[in-house]
């Protein structure tokens, strides 16, 4: 079936960057941790980020925020997603 699709007249195979644009964002994700006064923490997961957004999100270090993790092509093996 893939061969039939690729043989369609006028078909263009999109590069990865073009696919990301069509899908409305990136293919990366991040998780951040915010610590509460009682020592517990909240995890915030964001998906469909660009590589830079995921990196910046996971490495943010504001008050009560601890760094997190981020992934792009390795997201399939990320246990936190």
C-alpha positions in Angstrom: 0.0 0.0 0.0 2.9 2.4 0.8 4.3 1.9 -2.7 0.9 2.8 -4.2 0.7 5.9 -2.1 4.2 7.0 -3.0 3.4 6.6 -6.7 0.5 9.0 -6.6 1.0 12.0 -8.9 1.8 15.2 -7.1 2.7 13.6 -3.8 5.4 15.1 -1.8 7.1 13.3 1.1 7.6 15.7 3.9 10.9 16.1 5.8 10.8 15.8 9.6 10.7 19.6 10.1 7.8 19.9 7.7 6.0 17.1 9.5 6.4 18.9 12.8 5.0 22.1 11.3 1.9 20.2 9.9 1.4 18.5 13.3 1.3 21.9 15.0 4.5 21.8 17.0 7.4 19.6 17.9 8.0 16.1 18.8 9.6 16.6 22.2 8.4 16.5 25.8 9.5 17.6 29.2 8.7 17.0 32.8 9.3 19.5 35.6 9.0 19.2 39.4 7.8 21.8 41.8 8.5 21.2 45.5 5.9 22.2 48.0 6.6 23.5 51.6 5.8 20.1 53.1 8.4 18.3 51.0 6.0 16.8 48.4 6.3 17.7 44.8 4.1 18.1 41.7 5.2 16.9 38.3 4.1 18.8 35.2 4.4 17.1 31.8 4.3 19.1 28.6 4.1 17.4 25.2 4.4 18.6 21.5 7.3 20.9 22.3 10.2 21.9 20.0 13.7 20.7 21.1 14.5 24.2 22.6 11.2 24.5 24.4 11.6 21.0 26.0 15.2 21.8 27.1 14.3 25.2 28.5 11.3 23.8 30.3 13.2 20.9 31.9 16.1 23.1 33.0 14.0 26.0 34.5 15.1 26.7 38.0 12.8 29.1 39.7 11.8 29.3 43.3 10.7 25.8 44.5 11.3 24.4 41.0 13.7 21.6 40.4 15.0 20.7 37.0 13.3 17.9 35.2 13.8 15.7 32.2 13.3 16.1 28.5 13.3 13.9 25.4 12.7 14.0 21.7 13.5 11.0 19.6 13.9 8.9 22.8 10.4 9.8 24.1 9.2 6.3 23.3 11.3 4.9 26.1 10.6 7.7 28.6 9.0 6.1 31.7 7.4 9.4 32.7 5.2 9.8 29.6 
